[in-house]
Amino acid sequence: MLGRNDQQIDMFTHMIFERLIPKDHLLVLIDSIIDFSFVYDMVKGKYSDIGRASEDPIMMLKICLLQFLYTLSDKKVIKRIQTDIAFRWFLGLSLDDEVPDDTTICHFRTNRMGEENFDQFFNEIVKKCIERDIVKSKRYLIDTTDVAANVNYPSNRKLICDAFRKVIRELRRFNETFAEQQLTQFENEIEEEYKKDDKVSVKKYLQIAQKYAEYLYLKTYDELQTNERYKEAFGILWDIIDQYTNGKKDKIVSVVDPDAKIAHKSPGNIKRGYKDHIIVDEDSEIILSSVQTPFNVGDEKKLVELIEKVDNNLGLKPEEITADKVYGTSNNRAYLKDNSIISNINFYEESSRETSFYKVSDFIISEDLKQVTCPNGITTKDFIQAYDKVGKRETIKFKFTKATCQSCPLNDKCLKKYKDDKIHSGRYVVVALRYDAVLHDMKRVETEAFKEAMNKRYKVERRFATMVRNHGLRRCRYLRLGRAKIHITLANIACNIVRMVNILCQPSLAVSKP
C-alpha cells in the first residue's frame, strides 16, 4: 500500500532545523522551487491497495535525488541521512524518525520507479522549467558523452572462460553433479592444451567452448526453454563464440555487464560502456531530453530521436540545432531542412585518394540535383540513383562521357591515366540522395550567424563536465543497459535541478553544497 509521511514536525525539531539549516542551502532552495506532489500520481500504479503501508514515495525519490546531488552510494546516503540535519529536513523526517535501509532504496529505484517513471520524473522537472519561463525554443545543442560501465574487461581467453563458468553456475542450480562434471572436463581440456604449448590461441579456446556449449544445448534443451536465468547465461556464451567465429563488430566485452559495448572514439582511444546523448537549450543550459545507448551506437543516429522526444514530451520545436560534425549526415541534414530547422553543423574536410585530383566540392551541383558542371565548365545531366554498399546509403551518380573527359585539358587533375596515357572511362561524381540538404547547409556555414552558433557549443560540454564532476556521470553504478539508463537519467535530473536553482535564485545568493 502506498504510504505517506506525516508532514507535522514537532516544535523542538522545527527549532533545530530553523537554527542550523542556512536559508541559502541547496536543499532549501530546491524545496522552495519544486513541488514534488506529482510523484504520488506517477507511482500509484506500482502499489497495491492492501497490505502494510510503504515508505513515502516522495521521500524515497528524494533519497535517490540526494545520491546524485552529492554522489553518494545507497549505503552512504543512509549514513548521511542519519547525521545530516539538512537531509532530514529535506526528506520530512524528524530527529527521531527511522531511516529506510539501502535495500529499500534499491527496491524502490528498480521496482517502484524503473526506467519509465524516472523518464517521466525527468520530463516533469523540465516542464517546471518551462512553466517558469526558463526554457526557450530558439537554439538547441546536441552532443554525447561516454559513461564507463562498472566492470573490468578481461582478455579474450578469460572472457570465454567467464562465460562458460557463468553457464555452469546456473546449471548447478538444477543439476549440480552434471555441472561439476562439465566444468572439470572443460578445464582439464584447456590444461592439456597448455601442456602441448605454452601459448594457447583464442581460436582453440573457442573450439573447446563451442564443443561443450553444443553438448550442453542437447543435454539441457528442455531447461533452456523454461529457465530464463540459464537461458540468458547460455545465450551470452553462444554470442561470444559467434562474435569471434564470425568476426562480428557488436561484441560482448564483459560477462558481468554484457550490454556494455566497445568502440573507438578516436584512433587509439578505446571506450567501453554506455553513452548519454542529450539535447540542451542553449539559453538556459537545461537538458531537455536524453537517450542512453551502448557505446558502439553512433552519435549521429540519435539526432532525430532527441528532437522528436522533445517535441512529443514537451511540445517544443527549436528554430536551430547546433551539433558536432559527426551529426552532419545527409539524412540528418535532410531531416532538419524538411522540418524547417536551421542546421548549425560543420563539415569534415573533404578527402581524396589523390590530393591533386578534383574533389566533389570542385564541381557545381544544381540545387535540384538534376545536373553537375565540372571545373572545365562542362555540364552533364546523365545520372542514376544507386546504393553505396560501403557507405550504406542511397546516392546519385553523375557521369561524364569518356570522350568528353579524354579531350578535357584538365583531365590530369580529374582522372587516373594508364600506361598508354589514356583514360578508360569518364569521371563519376557521386553524392548522397539528399545532397540538396548538404548544399543548403554549405551556404549556412559561410554566414556569421553560423559562426556565432558554433561559438556557443561549449555550453553542452559544460553540462557534461558538471555531471561528471558533481553528479557521478563518469562511471555507471549499476549493471546492464536498463539500470544504466536509470543512473544516467538521475545524473541528468540532478544537473537540471541545480541549474534551475541557480537560474531562479538571485545571482548574489550563494548555493552552499556541503
N, C-alpha and C positions, 0 to 999 in steps of 0.2 A: 504494500500500500504506500502511496506517495505521502511522505511526511513533510511537515513544515515546522521550522523552528519558531519558538515563541520569541517574538521580537522585543519583548519587555525585558530591559536590563535593570537590575536593582540600582538604587541611588548611589551606593558606595562604589560599585564598579563603574558607573557612569562618571562619577567624580574623578576616578583614577584615569579613565580614558581622556577626559577633558584636560587634565593636567599634563599628561605625559605624551599625548599624540599631537604633533605640530599640525597647525591648520593647513600648512602647505605640503603635508606629506602626500606622496603619490597616491596612496590608497584612499585618503580622504578626498582628494580631487576626483579620482575615478568614481567614488560613491556619489559625489555631488553632480556628476555629469551623466552617469549611466544608470537607468532603472532596469534592474535585472529581472523584473517580474515576468517578462515574456518567457522565461525559461520553463515555468510550470506548464504552459500550454505546449511547449516544444517537446517535453519528455513524457507527458502524461500517458501516452500510449504504451510506454515501456514499463508501466507499473500495474500491478493487479489491484482490484478494488477490495480485496480481502487480505487478511493477514496483518502482521506487525508493521507498524509504520517505518518507512525507510528513513535514511538520513535526508535532510532537506536538500533537494537537487540544486538550489541556488548556491547553498554553502559548498556543495561538492564541486560545482562548476567553478566557483571562485577559487577553490583549492587548486584545481587544475590550472587556472589562470595564474595563481601565485607561483606555481612551479616554473612557468615560463617568463614571468616578470622578473624573477630572481634566480633563475637557473638552478632549481632545487629538484632532487630526486623525490620519489614517493616517500621514502623514509625520512629524508632531510626536511621536507616541508612539514611533516608531522612534528618533528622535534622543534622546528621553528615556531609552529603554531602554539606549542606548549609553553614557550617562553617569550614570545613577541607580542606585546600589548597591541600594536597596530594590526597585526594579523588577526588577533581575536576580535578586535572591534570590526574589522572589515567583514569577518565571517558571521557576525552577530552572536558571538559566544561570550558568555560572562567568564569571570575568572575561575568559577567552579565547574563549568561545563566540560564534559569529556570530549576528547578529540577522536574522530574516527581513525582506524588504523590504515596502514598502507595498502593492505589487500582490498579494503573497501574502496579506496581511490581507484585501484586498478580495475575492479569490477564495474564501478560507475563509468569510468572512461571507455571501457571496451563494450559493455553490455547495455548500459543505460543511454549512453551517447552514441558512440560509434562514428564512422566516417560521415554519415548523412547529417546527423544532428550537429556535429562540430562545424560542418559546412554551413548549416543553417545559422548557427551562432555567429560565424564569421560574417554572413550576409546581414544579420540583424545589427551588428556593430557598424557596418558600412552604411546601412540605412539611417542609423542615428547620426552619422557624419553628414549624410545628405540632408536630413531634416534640419541640422544646424547650419546649413549652407556652407559647409567646409569644402565639399567636393564639387568641382566644376565639370564641364564636359568639353573643354577646348582641345587639350592635347594630352594623350596618354602615352606612357612609356612601357615598353615590354622588354623583359630580359629574363635570364635564367642563371641560377647558381647551383653548384653541386652540394649535396649533403651526404657525407660519408656514412656507409652502413656500419652498424655497431658489431662488427665481426672482424676477425683476422682472415687473411686469404692464404690458404695452403697451396703447396706446389701441386702440379697436375697429378702426380702419383698419390700424394696424400689425399687429394680431393676424391679420387676414385675409391680409395680405401675407406675414407669417411662415409661416403655414400653407401658403400656395401655394409659397413658396420651399423649404419642407421637402419637399414632394412632388417638386419639381424636383431637389433633391439626390439623392433616391432614384431618380428617373428617369434621372439621369446615369449611374448605375451600370450600366445595361443599354442605354441609348440616348442618348449624350451629345449628338449633333447635334440630335435632336428636342427634348431638354430645353432646350438653349440657345435654340432657335427659339421654343419656347413661352414661356420666361421673357422674352425680348426683346419679343415681341408683347404679353404681359401688361403689362409696364412701360411700353411705348410707349402703350398704350391708356389707362393711368392718367394718363400725362403729357399726353395730348391733352385729357383732361377738365379738367386744371388750366389749360390754355390757354384753355378756354372760360370757366372760373370759378375764382377763387382758392380757393373752398371747395367741395370735392367731398364729397358726402354719403356716409355709411356705406352707404346703400342702393345707391348707384352702384358702390361697391367690391364689394358683394355680387353685384350683377348681372354685373359683369365676371368675378369669381372663379367664379361659378356657370357662366357660359358656357364658360370654359376647363376647368373640372372635368368638365363633361358631355362635352366633346370628348376629354379625356384618358381618360375612362371607356370611350368607344367605341374609341379607338385602342390602349389598353393593357389591354383586357379580360382577355386570357389571362394577362398578367403579374399582374393583380390577384387571380387565382385561386391563384397559386403563390408569389408573392413576399411574404412576411409583412411585411417592413420597408416596402415600397412600399404594401402594403395598409393598414398601420397609419397611415402618413402621409396617405394619401388619405382614410381614414376620419375623421381629425381635421379635415381641411379641410372635408369634407362636413358633419360635425357642427356646425362653426362656422357654415357657411352656413345650415344648417337651424335652428339656435338663434336666429339673428337674424331669419330669414324668418318663422318661426312663433312667435316670442316665447316660447321655452322658458325655464324658470327654471333648469334644471340646466345652467348654462353653463360651457363651457371658457373659462378666462381666461388660459391660458398654453400655447403650443405646446411649450415645453420640458418642462413638467410638466402634461399635460392632466388628470391625476387630481385636481389641486388645485382646489377649488371655492370659490365666493364666497357669503357670506351676511351679513345684518345681525344682529350680536349684540345691538345696541340701536339706537334711532333715530340715524342719522348715524354709527354705528360699524361700518364695513365690515371684515370679516375675510376673509382668503383663505388657503387651505391645508388643514390637517387638524385633527382633534380626537383627544384622548386621553380616552376615557371610562374611569373607574376606579371600583372598589368597594374600600373600605378598612375594615379592622377598627378600630372606634373606640378600643378599649383600647390596642392596640399601635401603631396607625397603619401597619400593614403593608398594602401594596396586595395584595389577594387575586386580582384579575383585572382585565383591561383589554380594551378593544375600540378599534380605531383606524378612523376613517372620514374621508371628505372633510368639509370644514367645513359643507357645506349639509345634512348629516344631523342631524335634530332630536335634542337630548339625550334627550328623553323616550322615543325609540324604542329605546333601548338598556338600559333598566332591567331588563326581564325577561331579556334575554340575559346581562347581567352576573351576575345572581343565579343563573341556571341554569349558567353556566360555573363558578362557584364550587362548586356542588353536584356537577356532573359531574366536574370535575377534582380536587376536594379532598374531596368528601363532606361539605361543611359547609352548614348551612342556618341563617340568622340568626333570632333572635327578633324583631328590629325592623330597619327600614330608615329611615334619615334622608336626605332629599334636598330640593333646592330646589323652589320652586313649579312650575317648568316640568315637572317629572316627575309632577305631580298630575293626569294624565288619568284619566278614569273607567275606562279599560281597565287602566291600571297599578294603580289603587286596587283594582279588582276582582280582579286577579291576586294582590295581597298579601292581600286578605281571604280569597280561596279557598284560599290556601296557609298560612293561619294565621300570617301575618307582620304584626306591628303596623306601621302606617304613620305615620311622623313627617314628613308632607309638608303644608305650609301651603296656603292657598287664596289665589288672587288676589281682590282686591276686586271684587265683582260690579258690572258696569256696566249702564247702562240708557240708551236714547236720550233719555229724559226723566227727569231726576233726581227729579222729583216723583212719578213712577209707581212702583207697587209692583214689586219685583223677585221673582225666583223664591224667594229666601230668605224673603220675607214670607209665603209660602204654606206650609201644613203638609202635607207629603207623607208618606204612610204608609210604613213600612219595607218592606212587601211590594209597594209601588208599585201598589196597586190603587185608591187614591183620593187626592184632594187637597182641602184645605179652604182657602178664601180668607180674607183678613183680616176679612171680614164674617161669618165663621162658616158660610158655605155650602159644602157638600161635594158633589163630583161624582165619579162612578165611570165617567164616559164618557171613554174613552181609546182610542187606536190606536197601533200601532207604525209608525214612519215613518223614512225615511232622510233625513238632513240633508245635502244636496249641498254646502252652503257649509262646514259643519264636518266633512264627510266622516265621519259617524258614525251609528249606529243610535240612534233616540230613542223616547221615549214621549211622546205628545202628548195632554194632558188638555184637555177642552173644557167651558167653562161655556156654558149656553144664552144666546141673545140676550135672551130675556125676563127671565131672572134678572138679567143684568147691567144691563139697561135700568132696572129698578126699584131697583137697589142704590144706597144713599146714598153709597157710596164710589167710584162709577164714575169720578169726575173724576180719581182717583189711579190708575186702573187701565187705562182705555181712552181712545183718542183720539175726540173727538167732531167731527162735521162741521158745516157751516154751518147745517143745520136743527136743530142742538143734539141730534142723536140719534146713537146708536152703531149701526153697521151689522152688527156680529157680536159674539158673546160672547168672553170672554177665553180665550186659549190659554196653557197652561203646558207648556213643552217641556223635558224633562230627558233625560239620557243613559240608554240602555237599562239600564246597570248603576248607576243612581243610588243603589241600596241601599248600594254601597260608599262613595259620597260621603257619604251620611247617617251611615254608620258612622264615617267619618273626622272628620266635623264634631264628633262627641262627643269624639273623641280630642283635637282641637285645644284644647278648653277645659280640659284637665287639666294639672296641674303636671308630670306625667311628660313630656308633650309639650314643654313649655317648657324643661325640663331637657335633653331630647334636642336641641332646636334650638340650645341654647347650646353644644353640642359640635361643630356643623358646621364651625367654624373649623379643626378638625383635618385635614379633607380639603383645605382651601385651603392649609394649611401644607405638605402633601405636594407640591402643585403649585409652591408658592414655592421649596421646596427643590430640586425638579428643574430649575426654570428657573434658579435661582441657581448651583447646583453641578453639574448633570448635563446641561446643554446642551439642555433641552427647548424653549427659546424658538423656535428656528428649526431646521427639519429639514435634515440634511446631505445627504440623498440624494433622488433624484427618483423619482416615481411612488409610488402607494399601497403596493405591496408592500415597497419599500425603506423607505418612511416608517414602516411598521409595525415594521420591524427597529430603526430609530432610536429610536422611542418606547418599544418594549419594553425595549431596553437601558437607557434612562434610568430606566424603572420598576424594572428589576432592580438597577441601581446604588443607587437610592434605598432599596430594600428591604434590601440588604446592609448599607449604612451604618446603617440603623435597627436592624437585627438586632444589629450590633456594639454599638451604643450601649445597647441593652436588656440584652444578656447580660453585658457587661463592667461592672465596678464603676463607679458614678457618679463616683467620685473619680479614675478613670483617664482622663486626658486623651487624646483621639484626635488625634494630630498628622497633619496633612494638608498637606504641603509643596506 
